[in-house]
Every structure is written in structure tokens, then in C-alpha cells.
Amino acid sequence: MPQIRAAICHAFGQPLTVETVDLRAPGPGEVEVTLDACAICFSDISYIDGGWGGALPAVYGHEAAGRVSATGPGVVAYAPGDPVLVTLIRNCGTCTPCATGRPVLCATPPGGDCPLSWNGAPLAQGLNCGAFAERVVVQTSQLAPLPEGIPMDAAALLSCGVITGLGAAVNTARIRPGEVVTVIGAGGVGLNAIQGARLAGAARIIAVDMSADKLATAIEFGATDGVLATLPKPWTEAKRIAGRGADAVLVTVGAIPAYDTAPRFLAPGGRMVAVGMPHSGATSTYEPVLLAATGQSMTGSLMGDTVLARDIPWITDLYLQGRLKLDELISGRWSLDEINDAIADTRSGAARRNALIF
């Protein structure tokens, strides 16, 4: 069985260890991808910290891109050498959610035995990918083809952070030209929600964050205004700037205080989109009468309601035209052996996105 190097989580809240593991060959409907890059997402960190539970030992990582190096029986859509991105979106293509354009909510995702093992024992494939590793074996539904020549570190960001933020604005919130949009959180996902709102034609895009530096970055990515979340009533300042409340508020951080205050930014009839994911068990409280009396709504957005075959081609095309920022999202490039330092830098909140380069 082929051996690769991977970063293993043996205990929640502890540093990862880079070790040699076994990766079986791809089975029916599966593809092996040799990775060029994998970015670090806060979802990986939440799992590493034990915030969402899960089996251990595990290999996390899910925001990746590389080239197909082997295909399993029955695979005809991909061939060795094809550049692809690797996502956690695993779907059957035939259940009701898949058939109605929401494959991220697939009711019967395909699966099989875990392709990873260590010292003869199975390793959990975190987020269906296990991409903190030199190679992965995944289902074909988790891949999307990439155009030749696109930088792989930039392409890796498309696998989660970009489609989650941009998709939340375009697919979930369905922002229309002329609307007022507030984005709470100007990190990696928030910056892409801002880019999505700009592409959708929002008249005002107000970024809200605890950091003045992040607000300045948000302006570079398309926000028209920035409001410090540390103000006593930041929603009052946001409404003053726009002249009214927001038609859409996108919460891109998994912080309960952000969720508690998000409805205050809304205009009557506005909609709040939950994008950032707090740890399991964390709760927020609302007054239903206020939602009913103002005609407001709340909805969740998983992976930006992305349909890979529909969305990746136009998103990559925007990047190649220079209309979508990807390279500017990468704060640092690290080796696999430096993964704990990269995670610490990401955890600090200073990075937009850190990328492992293989």
C-alpha cells in the first residue's frame, strides 16, 4: 500500500504530528489526487479543538487543489494529470436535495471504507477529505476541474472559503442590485461574502469587525464602509451610514455575540444569513415577535449552497479576468512540517488564509 506524509490529530486541543501513513488505491467512483496546496480553514481548527466532536485519530484539511494521479474503476470524467480542486461536498446526484439543486444537503452521500490507515489501524478522513496530507482519495463528486495555468494555492481557496462566502451572498442571500448589505466578520469568509455582494450589485456593503485593520482590508475587497464592532451600538452607526437598515446581513463568524446582535442591523423585511459556525451546543436567543412584526427572516448557508458544476466555472473565470481577488487572500505559505505554526497564525486572527504548499 502506498505511503504518504500526513498531519495527524491524536488528541483534541493538542498539536498535530506529521507522520507516515498508508493510503489505499482508489476504489469504484473514487479518484486519487496528489495535492499542490491546502489552505487552513477555521472549520479544521474547530475539529482539532474538539468543538464538533468526531473520531480520532484523524487527518483534517479540506480546502485543497492538485492533480489527479490515479482513478478507480468506472471513473471516466477525470484522468491522471487533470488539475482539480477537492471539496468536502460529497453527493449522490439523485436524491431530492441533489435533484433540486442543493447537493450540499445530499440525503444519501456516497461513501466507503476510510482510505487512510496508520500502524495498521484506520484513520478518520476529516471532512471527507483528509487533505493535510500529500495525497487524498475522494469521491468524484468532491472534485471540480480547474483551468490549466491557475495557481494551485489560489485555486485551493475555491474549495471552501471562497464558495462559502461568495455563495452565501449570491446563492443564499440572493442579493439584488441596489440593496444594502452588512457583513459581520471580515476574515477569509467575510471578505468573500463582500466580494459576492459587490459582484451582485449591492449599493452599500458595510463590513463590521473588531479590528480596524480588517476593516481596511474589507474596503480593498469591495466594502463601501466599515464599522467597528466594539462601538456601543454598531448597528446604529451602520444604519446611519446607509440611511436605513440592511436588506441582508451575513454573519460570517462563529461567534455567539455576533449572532445575538445581527438582527439589529436589519431593515424591515430584511434577511439574516447564518454562515459562520459556532461550536456544537452554543445557542443564541431571539424574540420571535420582532421577526414576525417586521417581516424579517433567518436562513442558514452551508458551503454557500454551491453547485460545483455550475459555480466553479464562472468563479474561476472571474479570477482569470481579474475581477475576483484570490491571490490577495493568502497571508502566508507554509510547508506541511510547519502546520502547527500555520494553525497558530490562523487561530490568532491575523491571517486572511494560510496555505500549505506541497
LUMNUZA-776687 format. One record per residue (C-alpha): z, x, y negated. Coordinates in steps of 0.02 Angstrom, whole numbers, plus 50000, padded with zeros to 5 digits. Each point is the difference from the previous one (the first is absolute). Layout:
[atom [Z,X,Y]]
...
END
This chain:
[atom [50000,50000,50000]]
[atom [49954,50072,49828]]
[atom [50141,50063,49892]]
[atom [50017,49985,49811]]
[atom [50132,50034,49868]]
[atom [50092,49853,49926]]
[atom [50155,49964,49894]]
[atom [50128,49905,50105]]
[atom [50141,49890,49938]]
[atom [50141,50019,50126]]
[atom [50138,49916,49898]]
[atom [49995,49885,49849]]
[atom [50043,50085,49837]]
[atom [49973,50175,50070]]
[atom [49862,50127,49965]]
[atom [49844,49991,50106]]
[atom [49962,50139,50123]]
[atom [49823,50067,50024]]
[atom [49971,50021,50187]]
[atom [49864,50005,50131]]
[atom [49965,49831,50078]]
[atom [49876,49928,50125]]
[atom [49861,49882,49945]]
[atom [49906,49908,50136]]
[atom [49814,49970,49993]]
[atom [49939,49838,49920]]
[atom [49989,49849,50115]]
[atom [49888,49847,49990]]
[atom [49974,49947,49820]]
[atom [50090,50154,49933]]
[atom [49946,50149,49896]]
[atom [50074,50172,49976]]
[atom [49996,50065,49822]]
[atom [50033,50179,49948]]
[atom [50087,49982,49834]]
[atom [49959,50093,49840]]
[atom [50135,49919,49893]]
[atom [50145,49878,50008]]
[atom [50092,49939,49846]]
[atom [50186,49958,49999]]
[atom [50042,49819,49963]]
[atom [50171,49927,49961]]
[atom [49979,49891,50154]]
[atom [50007,50158,50106]]
[atom [50158,50051,49909]]
[atom [50079,49828,50026]]
[atom [49972,50018,50187]]
[atom [50063,50180,50001]]
[atom [50157,49941,49910]]
[atom [50027,49860,50127]]
[atom [49973,49863,49871]]
[atom [49889,49898,50116]]
[atom [50064,50054,50170]]
[atom [49880,50048,50139]]
[atom [49996,50107,50156]]
[atom [50035,50187,50001]]
[atom [49942,50134,50019]]
[atom [49848,49956,49897]]
[atom [49855,50075,49904]]
[atom [49969,49909,49836]]
[atom [49859,50017,49874]]
[atom [49864,49871,49971]]
[atom [49899,50045,49845]]
[atom [49871,50115,50075]]
[atom [49818,50054,50008]]
[atom [49900,50117,50111]]
[atom [49855,50009,50121]]
[atom [49975,49918,50168]]
[atom [50021,50129,50138]]
[atom [49990,49890,50156]]
[atom [49967,49819,50046]]
[atom [50061,49893,50142]]
[atom [49899,49889,50117]]
[atom [49907,49859,49915]]
[atom [50006,50074,49825]]
[atom [49828,49994,49918]]
[atom [50041,49983,49815]]
[atom [50061,50180,49982]]
[atom [49943,50170,50062]]
[atom [50075,50175,49993]]
[atom [49983,50073,49826]]
[atom [50008,49834,49906]]
[atom [50114,50006,49847]]
[atom [50127,49858,50005]]
[atom [50161,49941,49925]]
[atom [50143,49949,50114]]
[atom [50107,49848,49956]]
[atom [50142,49903,50079]]
[atom [49895,49840,49994]]
[atom [49975,49960,50184]]
[atom [49914,49835,50037]]
[atom [49912,49904,50139]]
[atom [49864,49923,49891]]
[atom [50009,49829,50085]]
[atom [50169,49918,49966]]
[atom [50020,49874,49859]]
[atom [50057,50125,49866]]
[atom [49858,50120,50046]]
[atom [49871,49861,50004]]
[atom [50056,49937,49829]]
[atom [49991,50169,49913]]
[atom [50179,50061,50016]]
[atom [49997,50134,50136]]
[atom [50158,50079,49930]]
[atom [50092,49849,50072]]
[atom [49917,50011,50172]]
[atom [50096,49895,50126]]
[atom [49941,50094,50155]]
[atom [49971,50183,49952]]
[atom [49929,50108,50140]]
[atom [50113,50132,50071]]
[atom [50035,50112,50147]]
[atom [50116,50137,50057]]
[atom [50053,50124,49867]]
[atom [49881,50148,49997]]
[atom [50137,50124,49952]]
[atom [50130,50084,50110]]
[atom [50124,50142,49981]]
[atom [50079,50096,50143]]
[atom [49931,49869,50120]]
[atom [50078,49852,49908]]
[atom [49908,49873,49890]]
[atom [50001,50021,49812]]
[atom [49992,49846,49889]]
[atom [49839,49991,49899]]
[atom [50071,49952,49831]]
[atom [49904,49867,49903]]
[atom [49867,49997,50137]]
[atom [49938,50170,49943]]
[atom [50118,50148,50024]]
[atom [49900,50096,49871]]
[atom [50126,50136,49957]]
[atom [49901,50095,50131]]
[atom [49842,50100,50020]]
[atom [49912,49861,50097]]
[atom [50025,49815,50036]]
[atom [49936,49876,50129]]
[atom [49983,49825,49926]]
[atom [49909,49835,50026]]
[atom [49825,49987,49925]]
[atom [50060,49856,49890]]
[atom [50112,50125,49909]]
[atom [49852,50102,49938]]
[atom [49877,49983,49857]]
[atom [49849,50114,49977]]
[atom [49994,50113,49849]]
[atom [49850,50067,49906]]
[atom [49959,50182,50030]]
[atom [50063,50115,49864]]
[atom [50152,49901,49945]]
[atom [50153,50115,49990]]
[atom [50111,49961,50148]]
[atom [50164,50014,49903]]
[atom [49938,49870,49877]]
[atom [49930,49892,50140]]
[atom [50167,50001,50092]]
[atom [50078,49905,49854]]
[atom [49884,49854,50036]]
[atom [50088,49970,50165]]
[atom [50155,49923,49920]]
[atom [50052,50036,49820]]
[atom [49834,49958,49919]]
[atom [49956,49846,50100]]
[atom [50179,49936,49989]]
[atom [50008,50009,49810]]
[atom [49819,49964,49956]]
[atom [49989,49865,50134]]
[atom [50158,49915,49937]]
[atom [49917,49981,49830]]
[atom [49825,49953,50057]]
[atom [50025,49912,50168]]
[atom [50175,49926,49991]]
[atom [50033,49967,49815]]
[atom [49814,49965,49970]]
[atom [50015,50058,49821]]
[atom [49869,49923,49887]]
[atom [49921,50068,49840]]
[atom [50111,49975,49849]]
[atom [50164,49982,50093]]
[atom [50163,50087,49956]]
[atom [50068,50106,50142]]
[atom [50167,50087,50018]]
[atom [50021,50136,50131]]
[atom [50179,50045,50041]]
[atom [50005,50178,50064]]
[atom [49878,50136,49948]]
[atom [50005,50105,50159]]
[atom [49854,50027,50118]]
[atom [49979,49816,50047]]
[atom [50034,49939,49824]]
[atom [49868,50114,49925]]
[atom [49873,49926,50120]]
[atom [50054,49823,49958]]
[atom [49968,50048,49818]]
[atom [49828,50065,50047]]
[atom [49965,49838,50092]]
[atom [50053,49894,49852]]
[atom [49888,50102,49886]]
[atom [49851,49981,50116]]
[atom [50034,49812,50011]]
[atom [49987,49985,49810]]
[atom [50182,49970,49949]]
[atom [50019,49991,49811]]
[atom [50174,50077,50001]]
[atom [50078,50108,50135]]
[atom [50182,50036,49965]]
[atom [50083,50133,50108]]
[atom [50189,49992,50022]]
[atom [50095,50151,50066]]
[atom [50164,50094,49982]]
[atom [49908,50160,49951]]
[atom [49912,50031,49834]]
[atom [49893,50133,50085]]
[atom [49939,49875,50129]]
[atom [49958,49876,49863]]
[atom [49893,50134,49916]]
[atom [49911,50026,50166]]
[atom [49975,49812,50017]]
[atom [49905,50001,49835]]
[atom [49884,50134,50071]]
[atom [49963,49886,50149]]
[atom [49958,49847,49895]]
[atom [50160,49919,49939]]
[atom [49988,49939,49821]]
[atom [50187,50009,49969]]
[atom [50161,50066,50074]]
[atom [50176,49930,49998]]
[atom [50156,50093,50055]]
[atom [50094,49906,50135]]
[atom [50161,50072,49929]]
[atom [49990,49886,49847]]
[atom [50130,49861,49999]]
[atom [49864,49867,50018]]
[atom [49834,50085,50041]]
[atom [49917,49831,50031]]
[atom [50029,49954,49818]]
[atom [49909,50157,49943]]
[atom [49857,49968,50121]]
[atom [49979,49822,49934]]
[atom [50007,50064,49821]]
[atom [49860,50123,50035]]
[atom [49886,49872,50083]]
[atom [50050,49853,49893]]
[atom [50046,49903,50158]]
[atom [50059,50022,50178]]
[atom [49894,50074,50138]]
[atom [49877,49902,50104]]
[atom [50037,50119,50144]]
[atom [50147,50116,50033]]
[atom [49977,50128,50139]]
[atom [50162,50077,50066]]
[atom [49946,50165,50077]]
[atom [50171,50076,50033]]
[atom [50122,49955,50138]]
[atom [50147,49983,49880]]
[atom [50102,49841,50001]]
[atom [50037,50007,49811]]
[atom [49812,49999,49970]]
[atom [49982,49844,50107]]
[atom [50149,49916,49917]]
[atom [49925,50015,49827]]
[atom [49813,49983,50039]]
[atom [49989,49811,49969]]
[atom [50064,50025,49823]]
[atom [49836,50087,49955]]
[atom [49895,49850,50053]]
[atom [49914,49871,49892]]
[atom [50006,49817,50053]]
[atom [49880,49983,50146]]
[atom [50009,50187,50034]]
[atom [50009,50080,50172]]
[atom [50109,50140,50066]]
[atom [49929,50112,50136]]
[atom [50122,50093,50113]]
[atom [49924,50169,50046]]
[atom [50142,50125,50013]]
[atom [50108,49985,50157]]
[atom [50191,50017,49990]]
[atom [50099,50048,50154]]
[atom [50029,49867,50131]]
[atom [50144,49884,49956]]
[atom [49986,50023,49812]]
[atom [49994,49832,49910]]
[atom [49959,49932,49828]]
[atom [50053,49835,49921]]
[atom [49896,49876,49900]]
[atom [50026,49828,49924]]
[atom [49870,49889,50084]]
[atom [50014,49873,49860]]
[atom [49930,50126,49876]]
[atom [49848,50034,50110]]
[atom [49969,49815,50022]]
[atom [50025,49957,49817]]
[atom [49882,50137,49940]]
[atom [49869,49986,50137]]
[atom [50025,50181,50048]]
[atom [49971,50072,50173]]
[atom [50044,50148,50110]]
[atom [49896,50079,50136]]
[atom [50003,50157,50107]]
[atom [49863,50128,50016]]
[atom [49987,50104,50159]]
[atom [49884,50150,49987]]
[atom [49915,49914,49853]]
[atom [49927,49865,50115]]
[atom [49867,50131,50037]]
[atom [49850,49971,50110]]
[atom [49944,50178,50041]]
[atom [49815,49961,50028]]
[atom [49992,49901,49838]]
[atom [50110,50102,49883]]
[atom [49985,50184,50044]]
[atom [49812,50013,49958]]
[atom [50018,49933,49823]]
[atom [50161,50096,49967]]
[atom [49924,50166,50055]]
[atom [49845,49961,49898]]
[atom [50107,49975,49844]]
[atom [50080,50169,50031]]
[atom [49832,50086,50021]]
[atom [49942,49918,49837]]
[atom [50153,50070,49910]]
[atom [50072,49827,49968]]
[atom [50152,50017,50114]]
[atom [50127,50141,49990]]
[atom [50048,50076,50167]]
[atom [50010,50189,49973]]
[atom [50119,49970,49855]]
[atom [50120,49911,50116]]
[atom [50037,50157,50100]]
[atom [50150,50093,49931]]
[atom [50014,50134,50133]]
[atom [49917,50066,50157]]
[atom [50110,50063,50141]]
[atom [49983,50069,50176]]
[atom [50072,49912,50152]]
[atom [50137,50132,50009]]
[atom [50050,49952,49822]]
[atom [50017,49815,50040]]
[atom [50186,49987,49964]]
[atom [49976,50077,49829]]
[atom [49855,49880,49968]]
[atom [50110,49852,50051]]
[atom [50141,50059,49888]]
[atom [49880,50016,49853]]
[atom [49934,49824,50036]]
[atom [50175,49930,50017]]
[atom [50047,50070,49829]]
[atom [49876,49882,49918]]
[atom [49912,50142,49911]]
[atom [49841,49993,50103]]
[atom [49857,49877,49987]]
[atom [49945,50043,50178]]
[atom [50029,50157,50104]]
[atom [49870,50044,50130]]
[atom [50014,50104,50158]]
[atom [49845,50107,50024]]
[atom [49955,50052,50178]]
END
